[in-house]
Amino acid sequence: MIVRKKRKTKKQRTRIDPRFWIIIGALAAVIGVLLFILIYNGREDVTGRGAMMFSVSGKSAVIIRDEETYLSSEYARVACNMEEGAAVNAGDSLATVYKLGYSDELSQSLLMAREEVYKAQLERIGSTKDSRLDEMNEEILSLKTRIENCVMQNSGEDLLKLYRSLDKLLKERMDYLREKVQETESLRALYAQVDDKEALLSTWTEDVTAKESGLVSYYFDGYEQAMNAEKLNMITADLVKRAISESGSAHWTTDDNTRVCRVVNRDKWYVAFITDAEELTRTAKGVSYDVEIDGHGKYAAVALEPVISGKKVVNVLEVSSEIGELIDVRSVKVNVTSAVNGIKVKSKAVRFNNGEAYVELIMSDSHYTMRVDVLAAEDKMVLIRPHEEGEILSEGVRYWIKKR
């Protein structure tokens, strides 16, 4: 039997069609182009240097003061011891608070007790002439006439303040004669009655004194404690908008039974207005601006760091000038201008993220995104500067303008 060896069949190699590689290469090129279009769709440009004018006209704004609100126990009434807008120093008496439950009968009783003392002292003096006493009596009589006119003819004066002034004069007269008149048992008893009534009245009153120097105001609009120099970092666009809409009048009225008065820093205050978070018009920290406030004049100001508040930006300008009539004004219209210098780029190059402005710079082999401050915008161009102090941006730097 003859066995034949099977001849091994030679395995054929599969040849890949060159067209396959062409297709793969074409797909890669298309993907690369698509990625380029998606990521780097745009064009290059080069930074320059220039000057522009920042300008905002007829903008609604609020006045924010460096002030402290003085509070007290709940009161029935307040006697103001200073004129509205008067300059005060630390330790000055600003107001006397009459606590809830106070009655005018307490003051009247004290005044009557002082008059009883005077009658007893007068009996001891007899017909002795005293020019100083005559002057005091004339002042007291004049004050009593003013009180009568206030009560009977509605003269418009503060009756409580008049009573306090009368009490002060009667006390001065009593103390003056106390040194000249020999004390008797009867007088000693009358002095004791006055002391008791003074002590009783003191339990129903509270003196408010200044802690620092400034200007005093007795009027409120309800935003003093939420919107002041100490809380600038907490300011919101909604708060500013409410204050603008609710403060149409510059004449305020007190509407609270614990707020007594305000002491305001006369030489430092703030102007705040709102712009959109993706708007090129905004202030930049440290830049000087001219602020014209309708009906009040022109002021020099320096911008603080703008506060990003949702889809808005609160622009805050610090003014170091006499506050004047703005001590009791909240809502105003302003024009804000500033001549600025900086690096010039196309406005389309500025992109926003959560209210922060950025430009994309082209390095040798990569793109670098830098946060910037927009100083001014004009004719489709903007002036910018680096936001971070350590970064540098100069003219002649390539930047990317991404198509939108």
Salt bridges, closest charged atoms under 4 A:
ASP17 OD2 - ARG19 NH2 2.62
GLU44 OE2 - ARG398 NH1 3.19
ASP45 OD2 - ARG43 NH1 3.80
ASP45 OD2 - LYS346 NZ 2.90
GLU67 OE1 - ARG65 NE 3.36
GLU67 OE1 - ARG262 NH1 2.58
GLU68 OE2 - LYS211 NZ 2.94
GLU83 OE2 - LYS161 NZ 3.90
ASP104 OD1 - ARG77 NH1 3.10
GLU115 OE2 - LYS144 NZ 2.66
GLU115 OE1 - ARG173 NH2 3.35
GLU135 OE1 - ARG132 NH1 3.39
GLU157 OE1 - ARG146 NH2 2.53
ASP167 OD1 - ARG114 NE 2.64
ASP175 OD2 - LYS171 NZ 2.93
GLU183 OE2 - ARG188 NE 2.85
GLU185 OE2 - ARG188 NH1 2.67
GLU198 OE2 - ARG114 NH2 2.46
ASP221 OD2 - ARG330 NE 2.87
GLU224 OE1 - ARG259 NH1 3.25
ASP238 OD1 - LYS241 NZ 3.68
ASP255 OD1 - ARG259 NH2 2.44
ASP256 OD2 - ARG259 NE 3.87
ASP276 OD1 - LYS312 NZ 2.49
GLU305 OE2 - HIS387 NE2 3.81
GLU322 OE1 - ARG266 NH1 3.81
GLU325 OE1 - HIS296 ND1 3.79
GLU356 OE2 - ARG371 NH1 3.33
GLU360 OE1 - ARG351 NH2 3.48
GLU360 OE2 - HIS367 ND1 2.61
ASP373 OD2 - ARG385 NE 2.99
ASP373 OD1 - HIS387 ND1 2.74
